[in-house]
Structure formats: C-alpha cells, structure tokens
Amino acid sequence: MTPSQLEKLLFRAEGSELDFKADQYVFSKNDLAADGLSGNEFSKKLENKKSELLKDLLAMANSWRDGPAHILIGFEENKPSLPNVVGIAAEKFYDDARFQQFIASKIHGTLDFSYEVVEFRGIAVGIFTIPKQSRPVFSKETYGVVQKDVVYVRRGSSTDTARPDEIAQMGAEEAQSAQVADVSFEITDDKGVALAGTAREIKVAERPNEPLPDFEEARSTNPFEISINRPNRSFWKELRTYAIAKTQGVAVRIAISNKSGFALSDCELHVIAKQSGNPIKLADIKGRNQPSPYLDLVPSIHQTPLRLHKEDGWPEYKVIEGSVAAEIPFHRILPGGIGRAKGMVLVLPVESGQVELELTLFARELPEPIAMSISFQVSAEFCEWNIERLSSLVCTR
C-alpha cells in the first residue's frame, strides 16, 4: 500500500471495511507480561490474546462489503479528529509468514489476507489487508475467545456472530459464484450490420487540429433587413468535427446477452481500439445533426451538435494501460436478458489496415472479467478539411 492510499484511509470511519489499532496484536509470550501468573494461567491468557487476531480476521473476511478490508496497526483513534500515528515497536514487526501459518492452522478452508510493515510519516506501521472472498470462513477448533464453527461478522466498528439467515445468504452467494457465466457480445455498426470481418472505406483528416477562421455573416446590402439569426462563429470548427465523424469514424453499437442462470450487476464494459498495436482515439456520438452556420435566437430543442470530446458525457473515458478506453455502464443484466449501450462509440482509425476492438466486461458476480476481441479492415484515403472543402458540404446564406 502506498502512503497516499494509506492517507486516504485515515479520513474514513471504522466499519466493516476498516479498523484502527494503536497496539500490535499480542502474538508471542514476549508481548505479554506474566504479572505473577502460573504457567497454565499465563498460557491461557496468551491464547486469549492471540485469538483476538484470529477473531478480527474472521469477522473482516465474513463482513458484508464490496471492496477489500484493512486493519491498520499503530494508529490511535482521536475522534473527532484523524487518528494519531503512534507506530509499532521494532520487536513487534513480525512478518506475513508467521501470521499466515498461525491463521491457516486454526481455520476451516482458507482465509485470504496479507500483512506488511510500511513507513508512514517516518514511522513504522502495520497493515492487514483482507480482500473480498468466499464465505463463510470459520475456525475448526475453539481457541481462546474464538468458538469452533461459529461465523463471526463485522457490524460497524464491533464484532458479532452471524445470524442463520446471514450464513444462508453467504452460502447462496458462494453457490452462485461457482456457476459459470454465459455471456455473448453483439457488435454492430450504426445500421445493425455485424462489424467483425468487414471492410470499410474511410477518409482520414490531415491536420485535423489546424486553426480555422471564425464564420462571419455576409453583410446585407439592404439597410432595412432584420435578421432573426446570428452567426455561429465556431461553425467551421463544428463542421470539420462533423465531417471527420461522418467520413473517418466507424460507429460501434454494443449489446450484451446474459444467458447465465443469474443476474449480472454493476456491469461495466471497457473498450479499447488499436491499429498496428497502438491505441487509437475513441469518441462518443452525442448528436447527429449537421451544425448550422447560424444560431437561432430561439433554438430548437432537437438541434444537438455532434460532439467528439470525451468531456461531453456518456460514455466516460480514461487512460487504461496507456490506451484511450471507453467505460460503458450496463448496470444490471437479468438472466436471459440483453443489455444495450445507451449510445454508440465512434472509432477513429488513422491509416489503412486492421482495426482491433478489445472488450472487457466487469460485473459483481464475475470472479474474473470476461474478455473478447474482434477485428475489421479499413481502407483509408487522406484528405484535408479546409474551408473550400467544408464549404462544399453546406450552403451558407
């Protein structure tokens, strides 16, 4: 975990995903004072103390959450302010292997977690990370404060035993996750024609970002003429964007069929386009009307300019492993249902050759994302969208 990630955790309250501990867990006899106890009494006290770690990890593993849980050691609560960083002593660092061996010897099945000691603000602190995993997890023996076959859960900032209905729900989730998802993709162009294996002709714009002059209205010779419109000064730029989209872009429409016996929730599809192994630009289609050289004083609600900028709304884009990728939300797809994207993604090839589309589907019920790819061919002709060429597309008045 990086210092910046750790810093963000300090702003969160304790709950089913986070716990702060000022002191390291008692893990060896050197961590515990004898206080005049007999050998058996001391051993029992040590077992009780060591079992606190086991109980906390079990409760975190069984908690109801979406992401990983963390137990931060060396952080003293200081409500309502942020926790104080007090750190852990060098003799109590311990390594991950010792904790792993101890936990594995006590539980039924497996409990996935990791432990690391990192430096934070110049002080050594410990971090237990417990990823979301198969449940329920429980101890195979009674040990200290931990009872055999009892399922512990985290409720808020405290630990409790799970109710029978909660354990049943955990089992149902486990059975569902064991099922194999049956998902297929339908990838077509804007006319509904399957895109894979097809050949397309496009016009690639030369110098697409070269400045263009503002559009200006021709002056009228009639001094009594009153115009209800005003010039759209960015008309040439908007028209070039429109022309590039119409002649260079390949529109892609995506649908996902869920043939599984269970629903897929929180679905998100990542789309990356490549040519010759290099990422190429994606854009969203916000409208399809050709821009007008004039702005009506009372604009029509149906006149929506076509946008190619990632800031303009659905779908959202971000850089993923160096590629420009579309992130398309599908939300929930029922068993036997079809999820359809709310719009189309525009792929903008830059040369002749093969275009590869790589799709990766993420969903809450999928233990691993589902990936697939298709390809199609484009034949590119280069052209320059200057004022003369743009003027041929529209009749200005």
N, C-alpha and C positions, 0 to 999 in steps of 0.2 A: 504494500500500500504506500502511495506517495504522500509526502507531507500535505499537499493541497487537498487530497482526498480525506486525510485524517482531520484536517482543519474543518472541512465541511461537516463531518460527523459531530463535531463539538456543538454545532448550532441546533442539533436535533435533540428531542427529549427522549428519555428512556422509554422503551416499549418492547414490543415483540421482536424488534429487529436490532435493538441496541441496549447495552448495559455498561455502566461505568463502575470500575472497581479501583479504589485507592490502593489496596494492597494486593500483592500477588497471592494466588491460591496457595494454601498450605499443601506441600507435596512431598516433603521429606521430614524425618524426625528432627533435622536441624532447624526447621522452620517453626518448631513448636517448643515452648518452654515446659519443662517437666512439672514445675510447681508442686513438688513433693508427691507426685502420683506414683503408684506402684507400676510395675511393668505392664500388667494387664490393663490397668486403668489408662496408662499413657497410650498403649496400642489402640484401645477403643477410641480415645479422644482423637488420635491421629487419623484413624479410619473415618470418623465422622467428618473431620475437616477435609480430608481428601475427597470424600464423597460429594462435597459441595460442588466441586468442578464437574463431576460426572452428572449431577442433577441439573446444573445450569446448561451444560451442553445438550443434554437430552431435551430439556424444555425449549431451548432455542431451535433445535432440529425439528421438533414437532409443532412449532408455532405456525400460526396462520399468517402468511406473508407472501409477498411477490418476489422479493429480492434476497440477497444474502444478509445474514445477521452478523453482528460483531459484538464481542466483549472486549472492552478496552481496559487494560491494566495500567495503573499508575495515573489515574485521573480521579481526582476527588471532587465530588459534587459540591456546587457552590451556588445553589438556587437563590434568587432568580438569574444570577449571572452564569457565565460559561464555566464549565468545570476547571478546576486548577490542575495544572500538570505537575504532579509530585514525583513521577517516575518510579522505577523499581530498582532495588539494590542489585549489585553485580552478582552476588551469591544466589540470587533468586531468578536469574535469567531463564534457566532451563532451555532445552531445545525441543523442537517439534517431535522428534522421535520418541522421547520419553513419555510425552503426553499421549501420543498415538498408541504406544504399546499398552499403557495403562487403560485407556478407554476401550481398546479392542478386546482386552481380556475380560471386560465386565458386561458387554452388551450382546444382545441377540442380533445377528446380522452385522451391518456396518453403519458407522456414523461418520459422515464426511465432514472434516474440518481441517483447519491448518492453524499453526501458531508461528508468530515471528516477533522478534525484538527489533525495533527500529529506533532511530534517533529522531526526536521531535522537539524543536526549540532547544536543542542542545542537551536534552535529557532522554535517557533510555526508557521506552515504554513497551508494553507487550500488547499484541493484537491477536485475538482468536477470531477467525472468520469461518462462519458456518453457512455454506451455500444451501439453497433450497434443494430438497432431496426427497427420496421415497420415505413415506411414513406409514405407520407409526414405528418409532425406534424406542426400545425399552431395555432395561437391564435383565440379564438372565439369572441374577442372584441378588439377594438382599445384601447391601453393602453400605454401612454407615446409615445415613438418612435416606438412602435410596432403597425402595422396596422392589422386590422381584416382580416382573411382569406388569408393573404399573407404568402407565403412559403419562409423562409429565408434559405440561404445556406452559408457555409463557403468556400471561394475561397482563397487559400493560407492563408495569415495572416489577411484577411479582410472579412467582412460580406456583402453579396449581396442578391438580390431577385432571386429566381429560375425562369428560362425560362419555357414557357409552355411545351416544349419537355422534359425538365428535370422532371417536375412534372408528365408527362405522363409515363416516364420511371420508376419513383418511384412507380406509381400505378401498372404498369405491373409487377414489382418485387414483390409487395405485393400480387397480384393475383396469381403469380406463387408459392410463398412460402406457400399459402393457400392450394395448391394441395398436395395430399398425395403421397409420393414416393412409387413406386412399384419395389422393388429390390429383387433379389434372388441370392443365392450363389451356385456355383458348386465346391465341394471339392473332389478331387480325388487323387489317388496315381500316381506314375510315369507311370503306364500303363493305366491310364484313368479309373480305377475302383473306383466307389464311396467309400469313406472311412468310412462313418458313419455306425456303427453297425457291422463292420467287425472284424475279429480276425486275429492277426499277430503273427508270431514267430520271436523272435529276440535273439541276443546274446549280453549280457551286459558285457562290458570290466571291468575287475578287475584291479585296479591300472593303469588307462589309462595315468597318467602323470609320471609314473616311468621312470627314465632316461634310455636311450638306447645307446649303443656304436655307434661310427661313423662307417659307412660302409667303408671297406677298400678292395681294389682290391688284389686278389691273385697274388703273384709275378710270372712272367713268367720265365720259365727255358731257353727260347730262347733269347739270348742276342741281336739278330738282329730284334726281333719283335717290331714294332712300333704301338702303339695303337692310334686310332683316337678319343677315348673317354677318359674321366677322371671320377674317382669315384664320385658318388653323396653321399657325406658324411652324409647327413641328410636322406638318403634313408630309413633306418629302422623307423625313426620317421614318415616320409611321408607315408610309407606303413601301419603303425599302424593306422594313421588317416584315410587312405583309407579303411582299414578293418573294423574299427568301423563304418564308414559311411555306408558301404555296409551291415553289419550284424546287427547293432544296430539301425541305423536310419530308420525312416519311412518318405519317401518323400511325400510332400503335394503340390499339384498343385491347384491353386485357380483361379476361373473365377467369374466375377460379371455381371449379366444380369440386364440392366436398362429397365424395362417395363413401366416406367413413361412417361408422356407426355412432359417432359422437360429434358434437359441435366443435368448431374451431373459433376461439375467442381471441380478442385483441390481436387480430391478424394485421400484419404489415408486410408489404412486398417491396423489396429493393430491386431496382432495375439499373443495370449498367450496360452501356453500349460501347463497343470497341471496334476499331479498324486497325489492322496490322498490329494488334496487341496494345494499341494506345487508346485511352478513353476519348470519346467524342462527346460533344455537347448534347444535352437533353433540354427540352423546354416543355412548358405546358401550354395548352391551347385554351385561352380564356374567352375567345370570341372568334368569329369567322367573317365578320363584315369588312369589306374594303374600307379603309379610312376615307374620310371626306376632306376636301381642301377647305371647307367652310365649317365653322362651328355655329349651329343654330342657337338663337337666343333662348329658344325653348326646346332643348334637346329631347329626342325620342328615347324612351327607356329601353328600346330594342336595339339601339346603336351602341354596341360594345366593341371597342377596338381589340384587335388581336395582340396579345402580349407574348413576348418570348423571354421575359425576365423572371428569374427564379423567385424574386421577392413578391411577385404579383399573386400569390395564393397557391391553390391546390395544383399539383402536388408539391410538397416541400422538397427541397434538395439540400444535400450536404455532401462534403467530401468523405468518401469511404475508401480507404487504402489507395489514395491518390486518384480515384476515379470520381467523375461527377455522376451522382446516382440519384434517381428518383425514389422517394419514400412514399409509397401509396398505401393509405389506410383502407382496410376492408372490414375492420371491426369484427363482427360475428357472422360466421357462415354455418348455417344449420346443417344437420345430416341430410344428405340428398339435395342440398341447396346449392345455388350458384351465386357467388359474389361478383359483382361487376364494378369496375372502376368508375368513378363519377365523371371522368373525362378521358381525354387521350393524351398520351405522351408523344412529343414530337422528337424524332431522332434526326440529327443534322449531320449526315456523312460529309467528309471533306475531300474525298477522292473516289475514283473507281475501285471496285473490288468488293470483298466480302465484308458484311457488317454482322457482328455477333451481338446478340442480346443475351445477357446473363441475368436470370431471375432467381431470387432467394426469398422464400416465404417463411416468415416467423409467426408463431402462434403460441399461446399459453400452453396448449395441450401437446405441443410437439417437443419431444426431448432434444431433437436436433432439427435445425431448419431444413426445409426441402429446397433443393437447388435444381435448376434445369436451364437449358440454353437452346436457342435457335439461331439460324443464320439466314441471310438473304443477300443477293447481289445487287450492286448499284453500278450504273454506267454514268459517269459524271462529265458534264460539259461546263467549262468555266465561262463566266460572264461577269460584266461589271454593271452594277445598277447605278448608273449616273443619271443626271437629270433628264437627258434626252431619252434614255431607255424607260425611265419611270414615267415620263410624260405620255408615252405610247399606251400606258395602261389605263389612263383616265382622261376624261375630257374636262379640263378646268374652265371655269367661266369668269 
